[in-house]
Amino acid sequence: MGNLVLTTLNDALAEEPDRKCFRLIGGVLVERTVKDVVPTLQTTRDGVRGLIARSLYANCVRQIRKAVGNLTEQYKSKEQDLDTFKREYNIRPV
């Protein structure tokens, strides 16, 4: 839902709250008044924004977990390389 629609309807709400407007609901064009439609559109917009924010957050968490997993694998590989190097050259802590 664009801000343009809500901006336009908010202007109409201030001037003519009983003005007719039409809304498409489930494929059916329904006649309502501006004062009835604006709160519904705002709620819908806020809900969609919330879903997008949660989706982006979940995606970021997935990417972070994947990166941590990759770094852990790299660390273990380097640790094994170091152990092999120590055994090969008989390196021991003093």
C-alpha positions as CSV (number, residue, x, y, z in Angstrom):
1,M,0.0,0.0,0.0
2,G,1.6,3.2,-1.1
3,N,1.9,6.2,1.0
4,L,0.3,8.1,-1.9
5,V,-3.0,6.4,-1.4
6,L,-3.1,7.1,2.3
7,T,-1.9,10.7,1.9
8,T,-4.7,11.3,-0.6
9,L,-7.3,9.7,1.5
10,N,-6.1,11.5,4.7
11,D,-6.5,14.8,2.8
12,A,-10.1,13.6,1.8
13,L,-10.7,12.5,5.4
14,A,-9.9,16.0,6.7
15,E,-12.1,17.7,4.2
16,E,-14.9,15.2,3.4
17,P,-14.9,12.2,5.8
18,D,-18.2,10.9,4.3
19,R,-16.9,11.0,0.8
20,K,-17.5,7.8,-1.2
21,C,-14.5,5.7,-2.1
22,F,-14.1,2.2,-3.4
23,R,-11.9,-0.6,-2.2
24,L,-11.2,-4.0,-3.8
25,I,-11.7,-6.7,-1.3
26,G,-11.2,-10.3,-2.4
27,G,-11.8,-9.4,-6.0
28,V,-15.1,-7.5,-5.2
29,L,-15.3,-3.7,-5.5
30,V,-16.9,-2.4,-2.3
31,E,-18.3,1.1,-1.7
32,R,-17.2,2.6,1.6
33,T,-16.6,6.1,3.1
34,V,-13.2,7.6,3.5
35,K,-13.6,7.5,7.3
36,D,-14.2,3.8,7.2
37,V,-11.4,2.9,4.8
38,V,-8.5,5.0,6.1
39,P,-8.1,3.1,9.5
40,T,-8.3,-0.3,7.7
41,L,-5.7,0.7,5.2
42,Q,-3.4,2.0,7.9
43,T,-3.7,-1.2,9.9
44,T,-3.1,-3.3,6.8
45,R,0.0,-1.1,5.9
46,D,1.4,-1.5,9.4
47,G,0.8,-5.2,9.4
48,V,2.6,-5.6,6.0
49,R,5.5,-3.5,7.3
50,G,5.7,-5.7,10.4
51,L,5.8,-8.9,8.3
52,I,8.5,-7.4,6.1
53,A,10.6,-6.4,9.1
54,R,10.3,-9.9,10.7
55,S,11.1,-11.5,7.4
56,L,14.2,-9.4,7.0
57,Y,15.2,-10.1,10.6
58,A,14.8,-13.9,10.0
59,N,16.8,-13.7,6.8
60,C,19.6,-11.9,8.6
61,V,19.7,-14.4,11.4
62,R,19.9,-17.2,8.8
63,Q,22.8,-15.5,7.1
64,I,24.6,-14.9,10.4
65,R,24.2,-18.6,11.4
66,K,25.5,-19.7,8.0
67,A,28.5,-17.4,8.3
68,V,29.3,-18.6,11.9
69,G,29.0,-22.2,10.6
70,N,31.5,-21.5,7.8
71,L,33.9,-19.8,10.1
72,T,33.7,-22.7,12.6
73,E,34.5,-25.1,9.8
74,Q,37.5,-23.0,8.7
75,Y,38.7,-22.8,12.3
76,K,38.6,-26.6,12.8
77,S,40.4,-27.1,9.5
78,K,43.2,-24.7,10.5
79,E,43.4,-26.3,13.9
80,Q,43.9,-29.7,12.3
81,D,46.5,-28.2,10.0
82,L,48.4,-26.8,13.0
83,D,48.2,-30.2,14.9
84,T,49.6,-31.9,11.8
85,F,52.4,-29.4,11.5
86,K,53.3,-29.8,15.2
87,R,53.4,-33.6,14.9
88,E,55.4,-33.4,11.7
89,Y,58.1,-31.1,13.1
90,N,57.9,-32.5,16.7
91,I,56.9,-29.1,18.1
92,R,55.9,-29.2,21.8
93,P,55.1,-26.4,24.3
94,V,57.9,-25.6,26.7
